[in-house]
């Protein structure tokens, strides 16, 4: 399952040099399949070859990884330092212009706020980023690198335990760009957080079906299997 946003991003990727296109396309797939670390490694290599799109994406994905780790450490200034460095790098690239670098900068500001449980600050950055991305895509231009802003917004709302907000973010992202593995996983987690067992079972089963015969076993798949096995016996399919 590949979302509309992913297809648009891949089309843009294929317009660059073949070796760069391969790295970016592979990174897109890794991110879509929950492997941010693998995507970051591919992007770093492409960025070192001089691909500016890969450079923006590498800074962004690495920043999201660092922000999640900072959240685990309580959002201390020390833990957030790499995220702030990434924000500064994206700001220099964006130069105040709308586009992937500026959307990524806003999303990392939201991720930093999430790491400190600053929910309202996070909301403001998310709303601005999603609005910019929506305008970009309406004009046929790229949005956030690799992962649409709405999907990441859902992830951040889950991180701060606002499950109703997370569900809304994933639903709106699906309306804008089509569904994806990440949206299905997010919907399942949001429904579990809301104790909505039928919806959680439905989304978990849909995720497992969409994953199909892919290799790898990310944690999201393990969670879905465990939930279906333990909580979905006899629930509506």
Beta strands, then each sheet from edge to edge (+ up, - down):
end
